[in-house]
Amino acid sequence: MKLLVVRPVVQTEQLSKLAGELGAKELREAYGCGAELEVAYLPYGPSSLECEYDECAAAPAICEVVKTRRSETDGILVDCFADPGIDAAREVAAGKPVLGAGEAALTAAMLLGERMCIVTVLDSVGRMIYRRAQRQGLRGRMTRIRSVNVPVLATTDRERLVDAITREGLDAVLTEDADVLVLGCTGLRSLADEVAGNLRSKTGFDIPVVDPSIAGIRMLEALVGMGMPQSGRAYAAPPDKLRVLPVVGSMPG
C-alpha cells in the first residue's frame, strides 16, 4: 500500500525547523503506519495556512499535485487541519480516496468522547475550523475553539507549546465539560502523548488527545485497506474545458 501525504505549503528552510516537521520515514515510524508513505510539497502556494486567503492560494497547487501523483498512490492525505481544497482534490483523484487531516481528527474525536475541545495556533485558524466544523454538523459537540497564539511557522518551542496546550485543554475540561482534546494544526504533531499525560496527571482521567496527522494517515490506511473508492457520484470528475489560472508569482497580501 502506498499513501501520498500532501503538505499544502511550499517547502522552505524555515518550515524544516518546525518542531513537528517530519519526513516520510519519520512519519511512518512515529505513527506505526504499515503503508509506504511519500511526502509531497506544493510547487507554488503559501508558506503556511493561517486564513481563507492562504487556502485559496493553495488549492490549485494541491489539485496539480494530486493529478500528477494519483497513478502512483493508493490514497492521498491533505496534511492540514483546515482541509484546503479537499473537495476539488477528490474530483481530480480518479477515484482514489482523499482525506483531510482535520476531518479525520474530528471524526476520531467523535468516537472517543461526547464533547471535544480544539486547540489551534491562531484565532484566525480557529475561525476557519469553526466553519468546517459547522459543515460537518459538529458544532453541538464542541466547546469554544481555543488558540495558543503562535503562528504556524513559529511552532519550534516544544515545551512552550505543550504547556500552552495543556493549560487550554485543562481549562476546557474543568469549565466546558470537554472530554476529548483535538490538536487543531498539523504543525502541532507529535505533542499529543505529552499533553495527554499532563491532563491525566491533573484530572485523574484519560483525556484523549487527537493528533490530526496520525488520525488522517491511519484512517486513510483503513479506507484503502477496505478497498473503498471515493464516491464517483459525490465527487464526479470535473468537465473538460478551458481554465485559465494566473501566472504564478508572489501573491500580494
Secondary structure, 3 states (H helix, E strand, C coil): CEEEEEECCCCCHHHHCCCCCCCHHHHHHHHCCCCEEEEEECCCCCCCCCCHHHHHHHHHHHHHHHHHHHHHCCEEEECCCCCCCHHHHHHCCCCCCEEEHHHHHHHHHHHHCCCEEEEECCHHHHHHHHHHHHHCCCHHHECCCEECCCCHHHCCCHHHHHHHHHHHHHHHHHHHCCCEEEECCHHHCCCHHHHHHHHHHHHCCCCCEECHHHHHHHHHHHHHHCCCCCCCCCCCCCCCCCCCCCCCCCCCC
